[in-house]
Amino acid sequence: MNRNTLLSICAPLREALLRNRYDTDTLLDTLGPDIHAALGRNEPVPVRRASASCGELGTLIRLFLLGDDCPTAEVAAALHPLSVEAAVDAGLLESDAGVVRAALDLRPIDTGSGNRWVLSDLDGSMRPRETAVDHVIGVGHASLSLLQATPAAPVGSLLDVGTGCGIQALHGTTYAQSVTATDLNVRAVDLAAVTMALNEEEVELLTGSWFEPVEGRTFDQVVANPPFVVSRATVGRTYRDSGLDLDGASQLMISRSPDYLAPGGTAALLASWVHVAGEDWRSRVASWLPAHGIDAWVVQRDVADPALYVGTWMRDGGLDTKDPSAAATAEQWLDHLESADVEGVGFGFVYLRRTDAPTDLLAEDLTHGFDDPLGAEALAYFDRVAWLRENDVLTARFHVQESTALERVFLPGEEGWTQVVARLHRGNGPAWQHEIDDLVASLVAGMRSDGLVLGELIDLLAAAHDMVAADLAESAIPLVHSLVRHGLVLPV
């Protein structure tokens, strides 16, 4: 692969892709939902059968998405005005006895604002192959999850740390005035440069470790899908292994990102952390943050036991633990986790905002399902935290968020139905639930835009239940803070 030669073929390649409508919408329309789903499951046979009647688009599908050997003449027609010879010279294709095959993965993706194309190294999903140390992974599940979870409100400057194939930086061009991306892997920077050129986007691409290439600079937003795999301090593949022990990569990103955020700037990071016997994972993550200047929202989406975790990443590397050498690697990995008293590995998102106040952290589990992306919710969360910091809730009016519902669960008892739980449930965003009692339900019921301030509501409720208002306020204030943080009730 030659970066400059690849850059030289971007214009005719783009023309060919546009002419054949090699994009996400056309693929779905042409293949149909069932065959398109088979493509997502890496099942080549039904896709190959369906693409046979799709003309030149079918050739591109078989060439780039299935990794098939394709007749040179058919590829030449599909890639026109790009010649097969030029594509081979650039390292996009390989040629062998009248057939050509893809040497790089080239696939369409919709980042939320229309079709884009991304170049990366071929993986073993369709054809068995070894992955090199400098392998540049394509758009996988982790990349897509961060893409969907990243705030996309307009910003001035954005930094993508560990850009890989460049997908997060490419997404950033849709809402940031300027985008800078870094990676230690020279091959990743080269492929990201070609991806940007193919999409006619301008991105500053820098080679170097972590934040070194941008030392002394600050940005309005930082995003990162770093090599966060929890393992020994070795590097097997740069896209997943940081060379730092256990969750050291996540610790580095979370602890250093604040230094590169401009005032009011935000960060959206993928991260993982170990669950150590006798320790709270929240305390571990909290220890990585400064004592001042950051609002943080840490969302744990999943926790894997060590055996499942190691097995998953072994398969990711194309290693079968039934093979003795692979089994030995897995044994060493599990031994290392056991020696560190690791009981599980958590995975999720870390959102940060630069402030001039003492650090505020909420670390919580969000392992239940919900449909809305978290990016916009993260910005709204930080705004709610800032409001709570600057206002006395007792003197404020609140209203119930329009999707918040009061749910009561009754079970049959000796005298009919007996209520066993009441909870407030937010029907959008992360779908938070708070268990409450009837007193709190009455308090929330009184929250109206044109109603009483919270202190007056508490006075009325205390009088109605023969309670001391100060005592009720003492318990109500932290509860209201929690409901506001989660957006179940909002200040007027």
Long-range contacts (C-beta under 8 A, 24 or more apart in sequence): 1-90, 1-91, 1-103, 1-104, 1-187, 1-190, 1-191, 2-89, 2-90, 2-91, 3-190, 3-193, 3-194, 5-89, 5-90, 5-91, 6-90, 6-91, 6-92, 6-119, 6-190, 6-194, 7-193, 7-194, 7-197, 8-86, 8-90, 9-82, 9-86, 9-87, 9-90, 9-92, 10-194, 10-197, 10-198, 12-79, 12-81, 12-82, 12-86, 13-79, 13-82, 13-87, 13-92, 13-198, 14-117, 14-198, 14-200, 15-81, 15-82, 16-78, 16-79, 16-80, 16-81, 16-82, 17-60, 17-108, 17-117, 20-56, 20-57, 20-60, 20-78, 21-57, 22-57, 22-60, 22-108, 22-117, 23-108, 23-115, 24-108, 24-109, 24-110, 24-115, 25-110, 25-115, 26-57, 27-61, 27-108, 30-54, 30-57, 31-61, 39-65, 42-125, 42-126, 44-68, 44-126, 63-93, 63-100, 63-101, 63-102, 64-102, 64-105, 64-106, 64-107, 65-107, 65-126, 66-126, 67-101, 67-102, 67-122, 67-126, 67-127, 68-101, 69-96, 69-99, 69-100, 69-101, 70-99, 70-100, 70-101, 71-98, 71-99, 72-98, 72-99, 72-100, 75-100, 104-191, 105-138, 107-138, 107-139, 109-139, 109-167, 111-147, 111-167, 111-170, 111-171, 111-174, 112-147, 112-148, 112-152, 112-171, 112-174, 113-174, 116-170, 116-199, 117-195, 117-198, 117-199, 118-165, 118-166, 118-167, 118-170, 118-195, 119-165, 119-191, 119-194, 119-195, 119-198, 120-164, 120-165, 120-191, 121-187, 121-191, 124-318, 128-318, 129-318, 130-318, 131-237, 131-317, 131-318, 132-237, 133-235, 133-236, 133-237, 133-238, 134-185, 134-186, 134-187, 134-188, 134-238, 135-237, 135-238, 135-239, 136-164, 136-165, 136-185, 136-187, 136-188, 136-191, 136-239, 137-164, 137-165, 137-239, 137-240, 138-165, 139-165, 139-167, 142-225, 142-270, 143-167, 143-168, 143-225, 145-270, 146-223, 146-225, 146-268, 146-270, 146-349, 147-171, 148-373, 148-374, 148-375, 149-268, 149-349, 149-373, 149-374, 149-375, 149-378, 150-223, 150-268, 150-375, 151-221, 151-266, 151-268, 151-351, 151-375, 151-376, 151-378, 151-379, 152-375, 152-376, 153-376, 153-379, 155-220, 155-221, 155-265, 156-220, 157-219, 157-220, 157-221, 157-262, 158-219, 158-220, 158-221, 158-222, 158-223, 159-214, 159-217, 159-219, 159-221, 159-222, 159-223, 159-260, 160-222, 160-223, 160-224, 161-210, 161-211, 161-222, 161-223, 161-224, 161-226, 161-253, 162-210, 162-224, 162-225, 162-226, 162-227, 163-188, 163-189, 163-192, 163-205, 164-188, 164-192, 164-225, 164-239, 165-191, 165-192, 165-195, 166-191, 166-192, 166-193, 166-195, 166-196, 166-203, 166-205, 168-223, 168-224, 168-225, 169-196, 169-203, 170-195, 170-196, 170-199, 170-201, 170-203, 172-203, 172-221, 172-223, 173-199, 173-201, 173-202, 173-203, 176-220, 176-221, 178-204, 179-203, 179-204, 180-204, 180-205, 180-206, 180-214, 180-217, 180-219, 181-205, 181-206, 182-206, 182-207, 182-208, 182-210, 182-211, 182-212, 182-213, 182-214, 183-207, 184-208, 184-209, 184-210, 184-238, 185-238, 185-239, 188-238, 188-239, 210-252, 210-253, 210-256, 211-256, 211-259, 211-260, 214-260, 217-260, 218-260, 218-261, 218-262, 218-265, 219-260, 219-261, 219-262, 219-265, 220-261, 220-262, 220-264, 220-265, 220-266, 221-265, 221-266, 221-267, 221-268, 222-257, 222-260, 222-261, 222-265, 222-266, 222-267, 222-268, 222-269, 222-352, 223-267, 223-268, 223-269, 224-253, 224-257, 224-267, 224-268, 224-269, 224-270, 225-270, 226-250, 226-252, 226-253, 226-269, 226-270, 226-271, 228-253, 228-270, 228-271, 228-272, 228-347, 229-272, 229-313, 230-272, 230-274, 230-309, 230-337, 230-342, 230-345, 231-313, 231-333, 231-336, 232-332, 232-333, 232-336, 236-317, 237-317, 240-313, 240-316, 246-274, 246-340, 246-342, 247-271, 247-272, 247-273, 247-274, 247-345, 250-288, 250-350, 251-288, 253-350, 254-285, 254-288, 254-289, 254-350, 254-352, 255-288, 255-289, 255-290, 257-352, 258-289, 258-290, 258-293, 258-294, 258-352, 258-354, 261-352, 261-353, 261-354, 262-354, 263-354, 263-355, 263-356, 264-353, 264-354, 264-355, 265-353, 265-354, 266-351, 266-352, 266-353, 266-354, 266-378, 266-379, 266-382, 267-350, 267-351, 267-352, 267-353, 268-349, 268-350, 268-351, 268-375, 268-378, 269-349, 269-350, 269-351, 269-352, 270-347, 270-348, 270-349, 270-350, 271-347, 271-348, 271-349, 271-350, 272-345, 272-346, 272-347, 272-348, 273-345, 273-346, 274-337, 274-340, 274-342, 274-344, 274-345, 274-346, 275-303, 275-342, 275-343, 275-344, 275-345, 275-346, 276-340, 276-341, 276-342, 276-343, 277-341, 277-342, 277-343, 278-341, 281-346, 281-363, 282-361, 282-363, 285-350, 285-361, 285-363, 286-361, 286-363, 289-359, 289-361, 290-359, 291-358, 291-359, 292-357, 292-358, 292-359, 293-354, 293-355, 293-356, 293-357, 293-359, 294-352, 294-353, 294-354, 294-355, 294-359, 294-360, 294-361, 295-352, 295-353, 295-355, 295-357, 295-359, 295-360, 295-361, 295-382, 295-385, 295-386, 296-350, 296-351, 296-352, 296-353, 296-359, 296-360, 296-361, 296-362, 296-363, 297-350, 297-351, 297-361, 297-362, 297-378, 297-381, 297-382, 298-348, 298-349, 298-350, 298-351, 298-361, 298-362, 298-363, 298-364, 299-348, 299-349, 299-350, 299-351, 299-364, 299-366, 299-374, 299-430, 300-346, 300-347, 300-348, 300-363, 300-364, 300-365, 300-366, 300-367, 301-347, 301-348, 301-349, 301-366, 301-367, 302-346, 302-347, 302-348, 302-367, 303-344, 303-345, 303-346, 303-347, 303-367, 304-344, 304-345, 304-347, 305-343, 305-344, 306-334, 306-337, 306-338, 306-342, 306-343, 306-344, 306-345, 307-334, 309-337, 309-344, 309-345, 310-334, 310-337, 349-374, 349-378, 351-378, 351-381, 351-382, 353-382, 355-386, 357-389, 360-385, 360-389, 362-485, 366-430, 368-431, 369-431, 370-429, 370-430, 370-431, 372-428, 372-429, 372-430, 374-430, 377-429, 377-430, 377-487, 380-429, 380-487, 381-485, 381-487, 384-484, 384-485, 384-487, 384-490, 385-485, 387-484, 387-491, 388-481, 388-484, 388-485, 391-491, 393-454, 393-477, 393-480, 393-481, 393-484, 394-453, 394-454, 394-455, 394-458, 394-473, 394-477, 395-453, 395-454, 395-455, 396-453, 396-454, 396-491, 396-492, 397-447, 397-448, 397-449, 397-450, 397-451, 397-452, 397-453, 397-454, 397-491, 397-492, 398-447, 398-454, 398-480, 398-484, 398-489, 398-490, 398-491, 398-492, 399-447, 399-448, 399-449, 399-489, 399-490, 399-492, 400-444, 400-447, 400-488, 400-489, 401-426, 401-487, 401-488, 401-489, 401-490, 403-427, 403-428, 403-429, 404-488, 404-489, 406-441, 406-444, 424-483, 424-488, 426-486, 426-487, 426-488, 429-487, 430-486, 432-486, 432-487, 432-488, 434-482, 434-483, 434-486, 434-488, 436-479, 439-465, 440-476, 440-479, 443-476, 444-483, 444-489, 447-489, 449-492, 454-480
